[in-house]
Amino acid sequence: MRFLRLGFLVLAAAVLYLGGTVFLPYYALGPGPARDVEPLIRIDGAPRYPSEGSFVLTSVVFDRLTAFGVVGAWIDPDRSVVHSERVYPSGEPVEVERQRAISQMDQSKLDATYVVLEELMGYPKEHGQGVLVESVVRDCAADGELYPGDLIVRIDGRSVDTSRAARRAIESAESGSALTFDVTVDGKPETVTLVREPCGGEERPIVGVSLINAFPIDVRISSDGIGGPSAGLMWALGLYDLLTPGDLTDGRTVAGTGMILVDGTVFPIGGIEEKLAAAADAGADVFLVPKENMREARAAEDHGLELVVVETFEDALGYLEGGG
């Protein structure tokens, strides 16, 4: 009897240990940090007009789960349990996926800045020196060598001040040849050598980089460790509000989400339910929703938020400037 009791205790201890320490291929999705974007935006070269209210970006957190964690997430109304394939669908190492998420966030900052400066400052005609890396094509020479926000100043020794000049310099190289890029990264000079060849599903030779003109003013945005492309709309609204007199927020807390392209189009994102919860926790009054996410947003728990559908940056501006 004593041995049976001892065996039971050992088994129970093993179950408790394994249930709390061995990770399963499941993650909990829940509301992530909500950040007021304007304090995260630094501007040099233009006046700054802060708002009384705030534009808030929302995010989703992913927590890897043990067996006990799965049970806890199931009974938490603000979290859902998903398989790891949904969180990291490519099957690549987690660190690689995280770096891609950071690059997506960096691209969203650039695209948001592009949209705002085009609206307010005659950009890209009026621009600074060099060209900026806007995005990189996966599995091409630039992948892992150049990143969104890197400033290219010379290609094969030739100065490049426009994206058109940079493209000409790249396209003049023969397929299979190497090009040298002189780049400024966080204020420090670097040199990168890339081979121009077919890649990324393209039959023509490329190095795998999309370029835009440098900005006429210095805009730096801190994403505070958050990754992914879905903060683009809120970066754009925060920057626009800072660069223009008046207060687009009208003293309110305006939350939202949406990937933004350089033409101002707002694309849908994932995790809308969790982001609505994050916005409510942050005390938001309004939530700007990409059109294709609106059905899911309306079906989610009622958090007392006014839901406003947007398809473009101009839609969001129209709503806010109209006193909506």
C-alpha positions in Angstrom: 0.0 0.0 0.0 2.9 2.3 0.9 4.5 1.7 -2.5 1.2 2.4 -4.3 0.8 5.7 -2.4 4.4 6.6 -3.2 3.9 5.7 -6.9 0.8 7.9 -7.0 2.7 10.8 -5.5 5.6 10.4 -8.0 3.1 10.2 -10.9 1.3 13.3 -9.6 4.5 15.2 -9.2 5.6 14.2 -12.8 2.2 15.3 -14.2 2.5 18.6 -12.4 6.1 19.1 -13.5 5.4 18.3 -17.2 2.1 20.1 -17.3 3.8 23.3 -16.2 7.1 23.2 -17.9 6.8 21.3 -21.2 5.7 23.6 -24.0 3.1 22.4 -26.5 2.8 23.6 -30.2 0.1 26.1 -29.1 0.0 29.8 -28.4 -2.4 32.1 -26.6 -3.5 35.2 -28.5 -4.5 38.1 -26.3 -4.7 41.9 -26.2 -1.2 43.4 -26.5 0.2 46.8 -25.5 -1.7 49.9 -26.7 0.6 52.8 -27.3 0.0 56.5 -27.8 1.8 57.0 -31.1 2.7 60.7 -31.0 5.2 60.5 -28.1 6.9 57.8 -30.2 7.4 60.0 -33.2 10.4 62.4 -33.4 10.5 65.1 -36.0 13.5 67.3 -37.0 13.1 70.0 -39.6 9.5 71.0 -39.2 7.3 72.5 -36.4 5.5 70.1 -34.0 1.8 70.5 -33.0 0.9 68.1 -30.2 -2.7 67.1 -29.6 -4.7 67.1 -26.4 -6.0 63.6 -27.2 -4.1 60.7 -28.6 -3.9 58.2 -31.5 -3.4 54.7 -30.1 -2.0 51.7 -31.9 -3.1 48.3 -30.8 -1.3 45.0 -30.8 -1.6 41.3 -30.1 0.6 39.2 -27.9 1.5 35.6 -28.5 2.3 33.4 -25.4 3.7 29.9 -25.9 1.7 27.5 -23.8 2.2 24.5 -21.6 -0.7 22.1 -20.9 -1.7 24.1 -17.9 -1.3 27.3 -19.9 -3.7 25.9 -22.5 -6.4 25.3 -19.8 -5.8 28.8 -18.4 -6.1 30.4 -21.9 -9.3 28.5 -22.7 -11.1 29.9 -19.7 -9.8 33.5 -20.2 -12.4 35.4 -22.3 -9.8 37.8 -23.7 -7.4 35.1 -25.0 -7.8 32.4 -27.6 -5.7 29.2 -28.2 -4.2 28.7 -31.7 -1.7 26.2 -33.2 1.9 27.4 -33.7 1.4 27.2 -37.5 -1.0 30.1 -37.3 1.5 32.2 -35.4 4.6 31.2 -37.5 3.1 29.8 -40.8 6.4 29.7 -42.7 7.9 27.1 -40.5 11.2 29.1 -40.3 13.0 29.5 -36.9 11.2 31.8 -34.5 14.0 34.3 -34.5 13.8 34.6 -38.3 10.1 35.2 -38.1 10.5 37.8 -35.4 13.1 39.7 -37.5 10.7 39.7 -40.4 8.0 41.1 -38.1 10.3 43.9 -37.0 11.1 44.6 -40.7 7.4 44.7 -41.5 7.0 47.3 -38.7 9.9 49.3 -40.0 8.3 49.3 -43.5 5.0 50.4 -42.0 6.7 53.5 -40.6 8.3 54.3 -43.9 5.0 53.9 -45.8 3.1 56.0 -43.3 5.7 58.8 -43.5 5.6 58.6 -47.3 1.8 59.0 -47.3 1.9 62.0 -45.0 4.8 63.9 -46.6 3.3 63.4 -50.0 0.1 65.0 -48.6 1.8 67.9 -46.9 5.2 68.6 -48.4 5.2 67.8 -52.1 7.2 64.6 -51.5 8.6 62.6 -53.3 9.6 65.5 -55.7 10.9 67.4 -52.7 13.3 65.0 -51.0 16.6 64.6 -49.2 19.8 63.0 -50.2 20.2 59.3 -50.9 17.4 56.6 -51.2 15.7 54.6 -48.6 15.1 50.9 -48.6 11.4 50.5 -48.4 11.1 46.7 -48.5 13.2 43.6 -49.3 12.2 40.5 -51.3 12.5 37.3 -49.4 15.2 34.9 -50.7 16.9 37.5 -52.8 20.4 38.9 -52.3 19.2 41.8 -50.3 17.3 39.6 -47.8 19.2 39.7 -44.5 21.7 42.3 -45.9 19.5 45.4 -46.3 16.5 46.4 -44.1 13.7 48.9 -44.4 15.0 52.3 -43.4 18.6 51.8 -44.5 19.8 54.8 -46.5 21.7 54.0 -49.7 24.1 56.8 -50.7 26.2 55.1 -53.5 25.9 52.1 -55.7 29.2 50.9 -57.3 30.8 54.2 -56.3 28.1 56.4 -58.0 26.1 58.8 -55.8 22.3 58.1 -55.9 19.9 60.9 -54.9 16.6 59.5 -56.3 15.0 56.0 -56.5 15.1 56.3 -60.3 18.8 56.9 -60.3 19.3 53.9 -58.0 17.2 51.6 -60.1 19.2 52.7 -63.2 22.4 51.9 -61.4 21.1 48.4 -60.5 19.6 47.6 -63.8 22.8 48.6 -65.7 24.6 45.6 -64.1 24.7 42.3 -65.9 22.9 39.3 -64.5 25.2 37.5 -62.1 27.4 40.5 -61.4 28.0 41.9 -57.9 27.1 45.5 -56.9 28.5 47.4 -54.0 26.1 49.5 -51.9 27.4 52.2 -49.5 24.7 52.4 -46.9 24.1 54.4 -43.7 22.4 52.4 -40.9 21.5 54.3 -37.8 24.0 57.0 -38.7 26.9 54.5 -39.3 28.4 53.8 -42.7 28.3 50.2 -44.0 29.2 48.5 -47.3 27.1 45.6 -48.7 27.8 43.6 -51.8 24.8 42.0 -53.6 24.6 39.8 -56.7 21.9 40.7 -59.3 20.2 37.5 -60.4 16.7 36.0 -60.8 15.1 35.4 -57.4 11.9 35.7 -55.4 9.8 34.3 -58.3 11.2 36.8 -60.8 12.7 35.6 -64.0 14.6 38.8 -64.6 17.7 39.6 -62.5 17.2 41.7 -59.4 18.9 42.2 -56.1 15.4 42.2 -54.4 15.0 45.6 -52.9 12.2 48.3 -53.3 13.5 51.9 -53.0 11.9 55.3 -52.3 13.4 58.8 -52.2 14.9 60.0 -48.9 12.5 62.2 -46.8 12.9 66.0 -46.8 12.7 66.1 -43.0 14.0 63.7 -40.4 11.2 61.4 -39.0 12.1 58.7 -36.5 9.5 56.4 -35.0 10.1 54.1 -32.1 7.8 51.0 -32.2 8.7 50.0 -28.6 9.4 46.3 -29.6 6.1 45.7 -31.4 6.4 44.0 -34.8 4.2 43.5 -37.8 2.7 45.9 -40.4 -0.7 46.7 -38.8 0.3 50.0 -37.1 0.7 51.9 -40.4 -2.6 53.8 -40.3 -2.0 55.0 -36.8 1.6 56.1 -37.5 0.3 58.1 -40.5 -2.5 59.8 -38.5 -0.2 60.6 -35.6 2.5 62.1 -37.9 -0.1 64.1 -39.8 -1.6 65.5 -36.6 1.9 66.5 -35.3 2.8 68.3 -38.6 -0.5 70.3 -38.8 -2.0 72.9 -36.5 -5.1 72.0 -34.6 -6.1 68.7 -33.0 -7.4 65.9 -35.2 -8.3 63.8 -32.1 -10.6 66.6 -30.8 -9.4 65.6 -27.3 -10.4 62.0 -27.7 -8.5 58.7 -27.6 -8.7 57.4 -31.1 -7.5 53.8 -31.6 -7.3 51.8 -34.8 -5.3 49.4 -36.9 -4.5 48.7 -40.5 -1.6 48.2 -42.9 -1.0 51.2 -45.1 0.5 51.3 -48.6 2.3 54.3 -50.1 -0.8 55.1 -52.1 -2.8 55.5 -48.9 -4.8 52.3 -49.2 -5.6 50.6 -45.8 -5.4 46.8 -45.8 -7.0 44.4 -43.3 -5.0 42.8 -40.5 -5.3 39.9 -38.1 -6.2 39.8 -34.4 -9.0 42.3 -34.6 -10.9 41.0 -31.6 -7.8 41.2 -29.4 -7.0 44.7 -30.7 -10.5 45.9 -29.8 -10.0 44.6 -26.3 -6.7 46.4 -26.1 -8.3 49.6 -27.3 -11.1 49.4 -24.7 -8.5 48.8 -22.0 -6.7 51.9 -23.1 -9.8 54.0 -22.7 -10.4 54.6 -26.4 -13.6 56.2 -27.7 -13.3 55.3 -31.4 -11.7 52.4 -33.3 -10.8 52.8 -37.0 -11.3 49.5 -38.7 -10.1 48.4 -42.2 -13.2 47.7 -44.3 -12.5 43.9 -44.7 -12.2 43.6 -40.9 -15.5 45.3 -40.1 -17.7 42.2 -40.2 -15.4 40.5 -37.7 -15.2 43.6 -35.6 -19.0 43.9 -35.4 -19.3 40.2 -34.4 -16.8 40.6 -31.6 -17.6 41.4 -28.0 -19.2 44.9 -27.6 -16.5 47.0 -25.9 -18.5 50.2 -26.2 -16.3 51.6 -29.0 -17.5 53.5 -32.0 -16.4 51.5 -35.0 -15.5 53.5 -38.1 -14.7 51.8 -41.4 -11.8 53.0 -43.5 -10.4 52.0 -46.8 -7.9 54.7 -47.3 -5.9 57.3 -45.3 -8.2 59.9 -46.8 -11.2 58.1 -45.3 -9.7 58.4 -41.8 -8.8 62.0 -42.3 -12.3 62.8 -43.7 -13.9 61.3 -40.6 -11.6 63.1 -38.2 -11.6 66.5 -39.9 -15.4 66.3 -40.2 -15.7 66.2 -36.4 -16.8 62.5 -36.5 
